[in-house]
Amino acid sequence: MLFNILLQAAETGGYGLAVLGAGIGAGLAAIGAGLGIGKIGGSAMEGIARQPEAAGAIQTAMLIIAALIEAVALFAAVICLLISFKLPGL
């Protein structure tokens, strides 16, 4: 079934494959961001539990890194949207 979908997408001149790739890319970006922020949160909580006096510095670093991960995920999602809305004639 999946093979038939891929063959039908290939018959449209590659436009269908571009949209399929954009969807897969957006999904991978969302999964990667979720995993990254989850790992940051877990590591930050462990670090604060081990050294409570460093909680402020750990939280600051955690927030900065989480914002950078979200920025990369948003950039990937925008690129995937641009690919999926690409006109077939261009």
N, CA and C of each residue as an Amber inpcrd file, in Angstrom:
protein
   270
   0.8220000  -1.1900000   0.0000000   0.0000000   0.0000000   0.0000000
   0.8710000   1.2600000   0.0000000   1.8770000   1.2770000   0.8530000
   2.7630000   2.4380000   0.9020000   3.5190000   2.5880000  -0.4140000
   3.9060000   1.4650000  -0.9940000   4.6240000   1.5120000  -2.2660000
   3.7500000   2.1270000  -3.3630000   2.4650000   1.7890000  -3.3730000
   1.5550000   2.3750000  -4.3630000   1.4190000   3.8760000  -4.1760000
   1.3640000   4.3130000  -2.9280000   1.2750000   5.7570000  -2.6510000
   2.5320000   6.4620000  -3.1560000   3.6890000   5.8610000  -2.9190000
   4.9360000   6.4640000  -3.3890000   5.0060000   6.4980000  -4.9120000
   4.5090000   5.4500000  -5.5650000   4.5000000   5.4360000  -7.0290000
   3.5650000   6.5090000  -7.5850000   2.4000000   6.6770000  -6.9540000
   1.4780000   7.7180000  -7.4000000   2.0780000   9.0960000  -7.1990000
   2.7900000   9.2800000  -6.1050000   3.4260000  10.5720000  -5.8440000
   4.5290000  10.8450000  -6.8600000   5.2560000   9.8050000  -7.2600000
   6.3310000   9.9790000  -8.2280000   5.7850000  10.3330000  -9.6060000
   4.5800000   9.8930000  -9.9270000   3.9890000  10.1720000 -11.2370000
   3.5920000  11.6300000 -11.4000000   3.4690000  12.3650000 -10.3280000
   3.0400000  13.7660000 -10.4170000   4.2210000  14.6900000 -10.6900000
   5.3220000  14.1720000 -11.0990000   6.4680000  15.0020000 -11.4400000
   7.3520000  15.3380000 -10.2510000   7.2600000  14.5970000  -9.1910000
   8.1040000  14.8460000  -8.0340000   7.4840000  15.7830000  -7.0140000
   6.4000000  16.4560000  -7.3990000   5.7690000  17.3880000  -6.4580000
   5.2000000  16.6410000  -5.2600000   4.6010000  15.4910000  -5.4930000
   4.0540000  14.6920000  -4.4030000   5.1350000  14.2150000  -3.4500000
   6.2830000  13.8440000  -4.0120000   7.3930000  13.4170000  -3.1580000
   7.9330000  14.5690000  -2.3200000   7.9120000  15.7790000  -2.8760000
   8.3630000  16.9450000  -2.1180000   7.4500000  17.1940000  -0.9270000
   6.1480000  17.0620000  -1.1480000   5.1930000  17.2560000  -0.0520000
   5.3340000  16.1410000   0.9720000   5.5260000  14.9090000   0.5130000
   5.7370000  13.7900000   1.4210000   7.0020000  13.9970000   2.2530000
   8.0630000  14.4290000   1.6040000   9.3030000  14.7010000   2.3230000
   9.1570000  15.8390000   3.3100000   8.3810000  16.8600000   2.9400000
   8.1610000  17.9770000   3.8520000   7.3980000  17.5220000   5.0860000
   6.4070000  16.6540000   4.8950000   5.6600000  16.1340000   6.0400000
   6.5300000  15.2980000   6.9530000   7.3480000  14.4480000   6.3680000
   8.2520000  13.6250000   7.1760000   9.2670000  14.5060000   7.9030000
   9.7690000  15.5220000   7.2170000  10.7360000  16.4260000   7.8510000
  10.1410000  17.1940000   9.0060000   8.9090000  17.6660000   8.8520000
   8.2580000  18.3940000   9.9400000   8.0310000  17.4770000  11.1370000
   7.6480000  16.2440000  10.8600000   7.4600000  15.2860000  11.9520000
   8.7470000  14.9800000  12.6840000   9.8170000  14.7870000  11.9350000
  11.1110000  14.5200000  12.5670000  11.6100000  15.7130000  13.3740000
  11.3560000  16.9190000  12.8850000  11.7650000  18.1170000  13.6220000
  11.0090000  18.2100000  14.9380000   9.7160000  17.9100000  14.9300000
   8.9240000  17.9610000  16.1520000   9.3700000  16.8920000  17.1460000
   9.6270000  15.6940000  16.6400000  10.0850000  14.6110000  17.5180000
  11.4560000  14.9530000  18.1130000  12.3470000  15.4670000  17.2800000
  13.6830000  15.8310000  17.7680000  13.6430000  16.9200000  18.8200000
  12.7910000  17.9180000  18.6100000  12.6780000  18.9950000  19.5990000
  12.1170000  18.4650000  20.9120000  11.1200000  17.5950000  20.8230000
  10.5520000  17.0170000  22.0400000  11.5640000  16.1940000  22.8120000
  12.3240000  15.3830000  22.0990000  13.3560000  14.5820000  22.7650000
  14.4410000  15.4600000  23.3740000  14.8580000  16.4930000  22.6510000
  15.9040000  17.3790000  23.1530000  15.4820000  18.1280000  24.3950000
  14.2860000  18.6720000  24.3890000  13.8210000  19.4310000  25.5580000
  13.5670000  18.4940000  26.7310000  13.0880000  17.2850000  26.4520000
  12.9120000  16.3130000  27.5310000  14.2320000  15.9490000  28.1890000
  15.2550000  15.7690000  27.3650000  16.5780000  15.4410000  27.9250000
  17.1440000  16.6110000  28.7190000  16.9370000  17.8290000  28.2160000
  17.4140000  19.0060000  28.9400000  16.7230000  19.1220000  30.2940000
  15.3970000  18.9580000  30.2970000  14.6480000  19.0660000  31.5450000
  15.0720000  18.0260000  32.5630000  15.2250000  16.7840000  32.1130000
  15.6490000  15.7210000  33.0260000  17.0450000  15.9560000  33.5820000
  17.9510000  16.3740000  32.7180000  19.3220000  16.6330000  33.1650000
  19.3850000  17.8280000  34.1080000  18.5730000  18.8460000  33.8320000
  18.5550000  20.0210000  34.7060000  18.0230000  19.6580000  36.0910000
  16.9700000  18.8510000  36.1300000  16.4250000  18.4500000  37.4320000
  17.4260000  17.6120000  38.2100000  18.1410000  16.7500000  37.5050000
  19.1610000  15.9450000  38.1740000  20.2970000  16.8260000  38.6950000
  20.7070000  17.8000000  37.8830000  21.7680000  18.6990000  38.3150000
  21.3590000  19.5520000  39.5070000  20.1230000  20.0190000  39.5120000
  19.6400000  20.8230000  40.6440000  19.5370000  19.9590000  41.8930000
  19.1370000  18.6930000  41.7340000  19.0460000  17.8010000  42.8880000
  20.4240000  17.5220000  43.4730000  21.4430000  17.4710000  42.6220000
  22.7940000  17.1930000  43.1120000  23.4470000  18.4340000  43.7230000
  23.1750000  19.6110000  43.1270000  23.7620000  20.8580000  43.6250000
  22.6890000  21.9360000  43.6890000  21.9380000  21.9630000  44.7620000
  20.8460000  22.9470000  44.8600000  21.3260000  24.4000000  44.8250000
  22.5460000  24.6430000  45.2380000  23.0590000  26.0210000  45.2330000
  23.2990000  26.5430000  43.8140000  23.3900000  25.6630000  42.8380000
  23.6130000  26.0690000  41.4520000  22.3140000  26.1010000  40.6500000
  21.1750000  26.1100000  41.3140000  19.8840000  26.0220000  40.6270000
  19.6700000  27.1970000  39.6700000  20.0360000  28.4050000  40.0690000
  19.8350000  29.5750000  39.2130000  20.6090000  29.4880000  37.9120000
  21.8640000  29.0950000  38.0080000  22.6990000  28.9830000  36.8100000
  22.2190000  27.8530000  35.9020000  21.8040000  26.7490000  36.5130000
  21.3230000  25.6140000  35.7220000  20.0360000  25.9790000  34.9940000
  19.1290000  26.6660000  35.7000000  17.8660000  27.0530000  35.0730000
  18.0830000  28.0380000  33.9360000  19.0020000  28.9680000  34.1120000
  19.2870000  29.9380000  33.0540000  19.8310000  29.2400000  31.8090000
  20.7960000  28.3590000  32.0170000  21.3670000  27.6250000  30.8920000
  20.3140000  26.7430000  30.2340000  19.4460000  26.1260000  31.0410000
  18.4020000  25.2550000  30.5080000  17.4430000  26.0470000  29.6240000
  17.0440000  27.2180000  30.0640000  16.1150000  28.0330000  29.2850000
  16.7350000  28.5090000  27.9730000  17.9950000  28.8770000  28.0050000
  18.6690000  29.3250000  26.7840000  18.7730000  28.1830000  25.7820000
  19.1670000  27.0100000  26.2510000  19.3060000  25.8710000  25.3500000
  17.9440000  25.4360000  24.8140000  16.9130000  25.4620000  25.6670000
  15.5680000  25.0950000  25.2090000  15.0760000  26.0660000  24.1380000
  15.3870000  27.3560000  24.3140000  14.9790000  28.3350000  23.3070000
  15.7030000  28.0910000  21.9800000  16.9670000  27.7170000  22.0370000
  17.7030000  27.4180000  20.8070000  17.1460000  26.1820000  20.1090000
  16.7760000  25.1670000  20.8780000  16.1890000  23.9650000  20.2800000
  14.8570000  24.2980000  19.6220000  14.0400000  25.0940000  20.3000000
  12.7520000  25.4800000  19.7270000  12.9360000  26.3050000  18.4520000
  13.9530000  27.1540000  18.4300000  14.2130000  27.9640000  17.2360000
  14.5850000  27.0760000  16.0490000  15.4120000  26.0860000  16.2850000
  15.8030000  25.1760000  15.2000000  14.5930000  24.3740000  14.7280000
  13.7530000  23.9190000  15.6550000  12.5540000  23.1620000  15.2750000
  11.5920000  24.0390000  14.4860000  11.4350000  25.2940000  14.8900000
  10.5600000  26.2020000  14.1560000  11.1160000  26.4800000  12.7590000
  12.4240000  26.6510000  12.6610000  13.0600000  26.8550000  11.3620000
  12.8180000  25.6520000  10.4550000  12.9570000  24.4490000  10.9900000
  12.7310000  23.2370000  10.1990000  11.2780000  23.1480000   9.7530000
  10.3510000  23.5010000  10.6320000   8.9350000  23.4560000  10.2710000
   8.6170000  24.4760000   9.1760000   9.2120000  25.6580000   9.2480000
   8.9830000  26.6770000   8.2160000   9.5420000  26.2160000   6.8790000
  10.7190000  25.6330000   6.8850000  11.2990000  25.1220000   5.6460000
  10.4150000  24.0220000   5.0590000   9.8920000  23.1500000   5.9030000
   9.0040000  22.0900000   5.4190000   7.7220000  22.6700000   4.8430000
   7.1830000  23.7110000   5.4610000   5.9960000  24.3540000   4.9160000
   6.2880000  25.0150000   3.5690000   7.4390000  25.6490000   3.4610000
   7.8080000  26.2660000   2.1880000   7.9220000  25.2220000   1.0840000
   8.4810000  24.0740000   1.4190000   8.5970000  23.0050000   0.4220000
   7.2180000  22.4910000   0.0410000   6.3430000  22.3200000   1.0370000
   5.0390000  21.7320000   0.7380000   4.1370000  22.6910000  -0.0460000
   4.3430000  24.0010000   0.1010000   3.5280000  24.9670000  -0.6370000
   4.1780000  25.4010000  -1.9480000   5.2780000  24.7510000  -2.2990000
   5.9710000  25.0860000  -3.5440000   5.0600000  24.8130000  -4.7250000
   5.0150000  25.7520000  -5.6470000   4.1690000  25.5670000  -6.8350000
   4.8060000  24.5650000  -7.7780000   4.0040000  23.7040000  -8.4080000
   4.5560000  22.6890000  -9.3180000   5.2810000  23.2860000 -10.5220000
   4.9070000  24.4820000 -10.9480000   5.5260000  25.0600000 -12.1280000
   6.8750000  25.6930000 -11.8810000   7.2590000  25.8840000 -10.6290000
   8.5340000  26.5560000 -10.3330000   9.6850000  25.6000000 -10.2340000
